[in-house]
Amino acid sequence: MHFKLFSRSYCHLCDDMLVQLRTHLPSQEAAIDVIDVDEDENLVAQYDELVPVLVGKKSDGEWQEICHHFLDLKKLSDFLNDEN
């Protein structure tokens, strides 16, 4: 499993989502890349008001947005179940 968390350094919601995500994912099976949107103007344009944004890589290689602002455990569960 591979996830990207689009975040920013001064965002407590981003920190909260990362902690919750690590709690709900089996660490040995999940890679989480934390990407600071403020380091890329294209990412700011895409995600600015939505951060944090969690996306997951599907088995077909496509990235799918799972949730933003807060970790949605139902959507995360649905994503994980669809991939198994």
C-alpha positions in Angstrom: 0.0 0.0 0.0 1.2 3.4 -0.9 -0.2 6.7 0.3 0.5 10.4 -0.2 -0.5 13.0 2.4 -0.5 16.5 0.9 0.3 18.7 3.9 2.0 21.9 5.1 4.4 22.4 7.9 2.2 24.7 10.1 -1.0 22.7 9.8 -2.3 21.0 12.9 -5.0 19.2 10.9 -2.2 17.7 8.8 -0.3 16.5 11.9 -3.5 15.0 13.3 -4.3 13.2 10.1 -0.8 11.7 9.9 -1.0 10.4 13.5 -4.4 8.9 12.9 -3.4 7.4 9.6 -0.4 5.7 11.2 -2.6 4.3 13.9 -5.1 2.8 11.4 -2.6 1.4 8.8 -0.4 -1.7 9.4 3.0 0.0 9.3 4.8 -3.0 7.7 2.4 -2.8 4.7 1.9 0.9 4.2 4.2 3.6 2.9 3.1 7.2 3.6 4.8 10.0 1.7 4.2 13.4 3.3 4.4 16.1 0.7 4.5 19.8 1.6 2.2 21.5 -0.9 3.9 24.9 -0.3 7.1 23.6 -2.0 5.3 23.4 -5.4 3.1 26.1 -6.8 1.1 23.5 -8.8 0.3 21.6 -5.7 -0.7 24.8 -4.0 -3.1 25.5 -6.9 -4.5 22.0 -6.7 -4.8 21.4 -2.9 -4.4 24.8 -1.1 -7.7 25.0 0.7 -8.1 21.2 1.0 -5.0 20.2 3.0 -4.5 17.8 4.4 -5.4 15.6 1.4 -4.9 11.8 1.6 -4.5 9.9 -1.7 -3.9 6.2 -2.1 -2.4 4.2 -5.0 -4.8 1.7 -6.3 -3.7 -1.8 -7.5 -4.0 -0.5 -11.1 -1.4 2.2 -10.4 -3.8 5.1 -10.4 -3.9 7.5 -7.5 -7.3 8.1 -5.8 -8.2 10.9 -3.4 -9.5 9.3 -0.2 -10.3 12.3 2.0 -9.3 15.8 2.9 -9.4 18.0 6.0 -10.0 15.1 8.4 -9.3 11.3 8.2 -12.5 9.7 7.1 -12.2 6.2 8.5 -15.1 4.9 6.4 -13.5 6.1 3.1 -10.1 4.7 4.2 -11.8 1.4 5.0 -13.6 1.3 1.7 -10.4 2.1 -0.2 -8.5 -0.7 1.7 -11.3 -3.2 1.1 -11.5 -2.4 -2.6 -7.7 -3.1 -2.9 -7.9 -6.5 -1.2 
